[in-house]
Amino acid sequence: MPLTIATINVNGLRAATRKGMLAWMGDRRPDVVAMQETRAPDGTVAELLGPGWHVTHAESGTKGRAGVAIASRAPLVSERAGAELPELELTGRWAEADIEVAGGATLTVISCYAHTGDEKDDARMEEKLAFFTAITQRIEELRADGRHVVLTGDLNVAHHDLDLKNWKGNRGCAGCLPAERAFFDRWVDELGWVDVVRHATGEQPGPYSWWSYRGRAFDNDAGWRIDYQIATPDLAASVQTTSVDRAPSYAERWSDHAPVVVTYDV
């Protein structure tokens, strides 16, 4: 059956719901919504979304920072908020939810918010690369039993130059560094994971999912594609549609990111 999964960095869930996120959810009717940067205490996510959702949330240990969540219309078989990755506990950057799909199969949805990094700060870059090392180990562990897995979220890396407008001006900057991109190369080229939006759209610029609030980045579509759905091959083979739901205008944005939406037939 079709299952629509959306991932979105909400840039503060309270603000996003005030600005129009709930109207978008009502129109789009996703079955699962993975969120990043909720910046909210546990319990607040379910309260803000309202009835009809089963929610897991990983709150950051630092108030007002990070936070990731997964909301599903179907019950969650199980959920894990960083517990399987000790490096991620209390950071609010990793949550997993298992959902039963057709034939009794398990689909694990991950909501991930990767570190931004800073090319001028070795410690921050080491932290970001260690995070990607832990991600690699964890996603391989999850798919080892044959389940469907989709890694969603704001991964804060433009995998290729096609994934950001100003790629020349950002050479040598965090988000474009060879060491960061190498993890994506390994996931896709060596381990067989599928970047489903890039696979669907082919080799063309974008579609971008984040635009700075500064200047006229949104109006000029000077964005970055840093929000992903990266799936196991069998799940990726079931993709029906993909979309980046860019707001019609700057004034109608409810986040500086746009939802990345994929419908699977599982």
C-alpha positions in Angstrom: 0.0 0.0 0.0 1.2 3.6 -0.6 3.0 5.1 2.4 4.0 8.7 2.2 7.0 9.8 4.3 7.9 13.5 4.8 11.1 14.8 6.4 11.4 18.5 7.4 13.7 20.6 9.5 11.0 22.6 11.2 13.4 25.2 12.6 11.5 25.3 15.9 8.2 23.3 16.0 6.3 25.9 18.0 7.0 28.6 15.4 6.4 26.2 12.4 3.0 25.2 13.7 2.0 28.8 14.2 3.2 29.8 10.7 1.4 27.0 8.7 2.9 23.6 9.2 -0.3 22.1 10.4 -2.2 23.4 7.3 0.5 21.9 5.1 0.1 18.5 6.9 -3.7 18.7 6.5 -3.4 19.3 2.8 -0.5 16.8 2.1 -1.7 14.1 4.5 1.6 12.3 5.0 1.5 9.0 6.8 4.9 9.6 8.6 6.6 12.9 9.3 10.2 13.0 10.4 11.2 16.3 12.0 14.5 17.9 13.0 15.2 21.0 15.1 12.0 20.6 17.1 13.6 22.6 19.9 10.9 21.5 22.3 10.5 19.4 25.5 9.3 15.8 25.4 5.5 15.8 25.2 5.2 19.1 23.4 5.5 17.5 20.0 2.4 15.3 20.4 0.6 18.2 21.9 1.4 20.6 19.0 0.5 18.0 16.3 -2.8 17.1 17.9 -4.7 13.8 18.0 -4.2 11.0 15.5 -0.4 10.8 15.7 1.9 8.3 17.4 5.1 10.2 18.3 8.6 9.5 19.4 10.9 12.4 20.2 14.6 12.7 21.1 15.0 15.9 23.1 18.3 17.7 23.3 20.1 17.9 26.6 20.6 21.6 25.8 17.3 23.6 26.1 16.1 25.2 22.9 18.5 23.2 20.7 18.3 20.4 18.2 15.6 17.7 18.9 14.3 15.2 16.4 10.9 13.4 16.2 8.9 10.9 14.2 5.1 11.1 14.0 3.2 8.2 12.4 -0.5 7.7 11.8 0.1 4.0 12.3 1.1 2.7 15.7 4.8 2.4 16.3 5.9 -1.2 16.9 9.0 0.1 18.8 11.0 3.3 19.1 14.5 4.2 20.0 15.8 7.7 20.7 19.6 7.5 20.5 19.7 4.5 22.8 21.4 2.3 20.2 24.1 4.9 19.6 25.7 6.0 22.9 27.5 8.9 21.0 24.1 10.4 20.2 22.3 10.2 23.6 21.1 13.6 25.0 22.0 15.4 21.8 18.6 15.3 20.2 20.0 14.3 16.8 18.8 10.7 16.3 15.5 8.9 16.6 14.2 5.5 15.2 10.7 4.2 14.9 9.6 0.7 13.6 6.3 0.5 11.7 4.7 -2.6 10.4 4.0 -2.6 6.7 2.4 -5.1 4.2 3.0 -8.7 4.9 4.2 -8.1 8.4 7.5 -6.6 7.3 9.2 -3.9 9.4 10.0 -0.5 8.2 12.5 1.5 10.3 12.3 5.3 9.9 15.1 7.3 11.2 15.0 11.1 11.8 18.5 12.5 11.9 19.9 16.0 12.4 23.6 16.1 11.6 26.0 18.6 13.0 26.7 21.7 10.9 30.4 21.6 11.4 32.9 24.3 10.9 35.8 24.1 8.5 37.8 26.5 10.8 37.3 24.4 13.9 39.0 21.0 13.8 37.1 19.7 16.9 33.7 20.5 15.4 34.6 18.8 12.2 35.9 15.7 14.0 32.7 15.6 15.9 30.7 15.7 12.7 32.8 13.0 11.0 32.5 10.8 14.1 28.7 11.2 13.9 28.7 10.0 10.3 30.9 7.0 11.3 28.3 6.1 13.9 25.5 6.5 11.4 27.2 4.2 8.9 27.6 1.5 11.6 24.0 1.8 12.8 22.2 1.8 9.4 24.1 -1.3 8.4 23.1 -3.0 11.7 19.5 -2.2 11.1 19.3 -3.5 7.6 21.2 -6.7 8.4 17.9 -8.6 9.3 16.3 -7.7 6.0 14.0 -5.0 7.2 13.2 -1.8 5.2 15.2 1.2 6.4 15.0 4.9 5.4 17.4 7.4 6.8 15.7 10.8 6.7 16.6 14.2 7.8 18.8 17.3 7.7 22.3 15.8 7.1 24.0 19.1 6.5 26.0 17.9 3.5 25.6 18.7 -0.2 26.7 15.4 -1.6 27.7 16.7 -5.1 28.1 20.2 -6.6 24.6 19.7 -8.2 23.3 19.8 -4.6 23.9 23.5 -4.1 23.6 26.6 -6.3 26.8 28.4 -5.2 29.1 25.4 -5.3 32.2 27.4 -6.5 31.9 29.8 -3.6 31.5 27.1 -1.0 34.5 25.0 -1.9 36.4 24.3 1.2 33.4 25.0 3.5 31.7 22.7 5.9 28.9 20.8 4.1 31.0 20.5 0.9 34.2 19.0 2.2 35.6 15.8 0.6 35.7 14.0 4.0 32.0 14.7 4.5 31.0 13.8 1.0 33.0 10.5 1.2 30.5 9.1 3.6 27.7 9.6 1.1 29.9 8.1 -1.6 30.3 5.0 0.6 26.6 4.7 1.4 25.5 5.0 -2.2 28.4 3.6 -4.3 29.8 0.9 -1.9 27.0 -0.1 0.4 24.1 0.2 -2.1 21.9 2.7 -0.2 19.8 4.9 -2.5 19.4 8.6 -2.3 15.8 8.4 -3.6 15.3 12.0 -4.7 18.5 12.1 -6.7 17.7 8.7 -8.2 14.3 10.0 -9.2 15.3 13.4 -10.6 18.6 12.4 -12.3 21.7 14.5 -12.7 20.4 18.0 -12.6 20.8 20.9 -10.2 18.7 20.6 -7.0 16.0 20.2 -6.1 17.2 22.4 -3.2 15.6 22.0 0.3 17.2 24.8 2.3 17.6 28.5 1.6 19.2 31.1 3.9 16.9 33.7 5.3 19.5 36.2 4.4 19.4 38.3 1.2 17.3 36.9 -1.7 18.5 33.3 -1.5 14.9 31.9 -1.6 13.7 34.2 -4.4 16.8 33.4 -6.5 16.6 29.7 -5.6 20.2 29.9 -4.3 19.7 26.9 -2.1 21.3 23.7 -0.8 20.0 20.1 -1.0 20.9 18.9 2.4 17.6 17.1 3.4 17.5 13.5 2.4 15.6 10.2 2.3 18.2 7.5 1.9 16.7 4.0 1.6 17.6 0.4 1.4 17.5 -0.8 -2.2 14.3 -2.8 -1.9 12.5 0.1 -0.3 13.9 2.5 -2.9 12.6 0.2 -5.7 9.1 0.8 -4.5 9.2 4.6 -4.8 6.1 6.0 -6.6 6.7 9.8 -6.3 9.2 12.2 -4.8 8.7 15.9 -4.2 10.4 18.9 -2.4 7.5 21.1 -1.3 9.0 24.5 -1.8 6.7 27.2 -0.5 5.0 29.3 -3.1 6.6 32.5 -1.8 9.1 33.8 0.8 6.2 35.1 2.9 4.5 31.6 3.0 7.5 29.8 4.4 7.1 28.2 7.8 10.7 27.0 7.9 14.0 27.8 6.1 13.8 24.2 4.9 11.2 22.6 2.6 9.6 19.2 3.2 11.1 16.3 1.3 8.2 13.9 0.5 8.4 10.4 -0.9 5.6 7.9 -1.5 6.6 4.3 -1.3 4.5 1.2 -2.2 5.1 -1.1 0.7 
